[in-house]
Amino acid sequence: MGSNRRYPDAADERADEIRLEQAKRGNPVSLTTAEVRRTGPRAEAPNSVPVIASVRYRVVYEEPRTVEGEALAWTHGAVLVKYPDPTTRQDRFVWVYANAVKRR
């Protein structure tokens, strides 16, 4: 009980397929803490600001994707963006350079 004698590799193959599917979807790449600190002092938004931001995604390589979200905080050169990820249906939070953001 517990082992699949007839299809021993099926579970491993499915796990590999799932990992590949996730890799193709990619992960957002946020600025590092050091990069954000170099852009200046942080200011918090009293109310979130609707924005369109270019967020870098790492999909075996990085590619920019345009997302609609909200600016929650910023420095002179960076913005903290919250946006809903359509593939995971969860909110993502990333720091991006200020020139990658514009108001909606």
N, C-alpha and C positions, 0 to 999 in steps of 0.2 A: 504494500500500500504506500502511496506517496510518490512513487517514481513512474515515469511514463516510458514503459518498455517499447511500446509500439512506435512512438514519435519522440525519441529522447532529445532531439535538438530543437524541437518546435518552440519551446519556451525561450531558449537562448536566442533563436532567430527573431522571435517577436520582440524581445528586449532590444536587440540590435536595431530593428526597424523603428522602434519608438525613439531610441536615442538619435537616430538619423533624422527622423521627422522633427524632433526638438532642435537639433543643430541647424536644420534648414530654416526654421522659424527665426532663429537668432536670439540674441540677448542685447538689451540696450547697454551702451557703454557710457557711464557717467564720468565727469571730470574727477580727478583725484582730489583729495582734501587739500593737498599742497597746491594744486592748480587753482582751486577756488580761493584759497587764502591769498594767492598772488594777485587776484583780481580786485582786491580792496575789501573794505568793511561790509558786512552783511546787513541788509535792511529787510525787515519782515513786512509783508503786505497786510494791511488791516483787513482787506477783502481780496480774494483771489482775482487775478486779472486774466481774462480769456486771451490766449495766445495761440499762434501756430509756430511750432519749433522744429528745427531739423535736428533729429536725434541720431547719433551714430549707433549702428547695430553691428555686432560681430557675428558673421555667418561664415565661419571658416576664414573670412576676411571681414572688414568693416564696410558697411554701406550706409549712407544717410537715408533716412526716411522722414517724410513730413508727417507730423502728428498734430492733432488739435488737443490742447490741454489748457492748464491754468498755471500762471506764474505765481509761486508762493513766496519766494524770497529772491533777493538779488544782491550782487555787489556791483562795483563799477564795470566789471567785465564779464560777469557770469549770471545765469538765471537758473533757479531751481524750478523745474517744470514737473507738474503732475499730469499724467494723461492715462486714459484707459487703454490697456493693451487688448486689441481685438482678438488675439489668438488665445490668451489666457483668461480674459475677462476680469483681470485684476488691475488695480491702479499701479502705475510705475512712477517712480520718482528719479529724475536724473538732473544733474547739473550740466548745463551746456554753455558755451560761450555766448555772450550777449548778442553778437551779430548774427546768431543762428535763430533768433526769436523776433517775431513781429506781432503786434496786437491784431486781434481779429476785428 
